[in-house]
Amino acid sequence: MSLTDPIGDMLTRMRNAIMVQKKDVGIPSSRIKVEVAKVLKEEGYIKNFKVVDDNKQGILHITLKYTDDNQSVITGLKRVSKPGCRIYCKSESIPKVLHGLGVVLVSTSKGIATGKKCEEIGVGGEVLCYIW
């Protein structure tokens, strides 16, 4: 089965797992999904992730992060640039999520980065998603 939007599928699987308060979610792995998971871990939105080899493409297991009163750290996920309508930004015009409280993930020539990191290194790219 082929997916037309693998990042959108990843975000949807995470959103569905958060709605039913699951601790772990399994996603078919790819390099870009692993890079997105690395950034999410660095920003503190997920506890951990690992790639398990299944003699196919691999499974990306993400351990979701919850607060002490069982509320998810991730309150919202939104896919911005889609295969049918790509959205790009320059380093001077990177969008803000909830006035800086959320994170925007941008696919740059230097890899997947947050909006703040893109402003620091002075690169723009494709706006992948918003996370808050």
N, C-alpha and C positions, 0 to 999 in steps of 0.2 A: 504494500500500500504506500502510495506516495503522498506526501504532505506538501501543500503549496506554501504554507507559512509555518515553519518549524518553531520559530520563536513565539509566535502567537499560540501555538499548541502548548509550548512549555509554560507560558504565563497562565493559560486556561487551566492546565492541570494543577498548577500551584494554587490558583484561585479556588478551584473546586476542593482541593485538599484542605485549604484554610477554612472554607465554609463548613466542612464537617469535622473540623478540628483534628485532622490526622497529624501525626508527628513526622511521618516520612512520606515522600512521593517519589515514584519511579518514572523516569522520562527517557525515551530513546536518546542516546548520546550523540553529540556532534561537537566539533571544536568550538563553534560559536556559543553553544549552550554551556559548555564548560567555562568559557571565558565570562559569560554572563553570571554564572554561579560564583566564580571567583570574586567578581566585583560585589555581588550581593553579600558574600561572606565578609569581605573587607569593610563594607559599609554597615555591617551588623544586622542585616535583615534576615539571614539564615544562620543556623548553628554550624552546619558542616555540609559537605558534599563529597561524594566519591564516585568514581567510574568503575563499574563492575563489568568485566569482559564476559560476554555470553556467546562467543564465537560468531557473532553477527556484527552489529555496529556498536554494541555495548549499551549498558543501562546507566544513566546518571541518577544516583540516589541522593536526594536533597533532604536534609533534616531541617524541618521548619522550626522557627523560634517563637516561643510564646512567653508572655509575662507570668508573674506569680499567680494572678487571678485568671489565668487561662485565656487571655486575649492575645490574638496574633500581633506580632510586631509589624507585619505587613498589613496595612489597612486597605490598600488599593493598588491595583496593577492596571496599566493602560498601554496597549500597543499603539504606537503612533504611526511609524512608517510601515506600510503594508506592501505586499507584492504588487498590488494594483495601483498604488499611489505612494511613491517614495517621497519622504520629507527629509530635506537636508537643511543644515544650518552652518553659518560661518562661526568662527571663534568669537566674534564680537556680538553675535546675536543668539547665543545658546539660551533656550527657554528655561525658566525657573518653574519648579513644581511646588505649589503651595507656598509661594514667596520664599523659597529656599529651604523649606522643611522637608521636602521630598528629594528624590534623586532622579535625574534624567540620565539614561544610558545612551551613549553615542558610539557608533562604529566609525572609528577613524583609521587613518593610514598607519597609526601606531598601535592599533588594537582597540578593544572595547574599553571605554573610559567613562567616568562620570562627567557631568557638565563642569564641575569645579576644576577637575584635572585638565579638561580640554581648554578652559580659560587660562590655566597656568602655563601649559605648554604651547598654547596659541594655535590649536588646530580645530577644525570643524569636521563635520561628517554627517552621516545618516543618523537621524534621531530614531533610536530603536523603541524605547518605551519609557514610561514614567512609573516610578514606584514611590509610594508614600505609606 
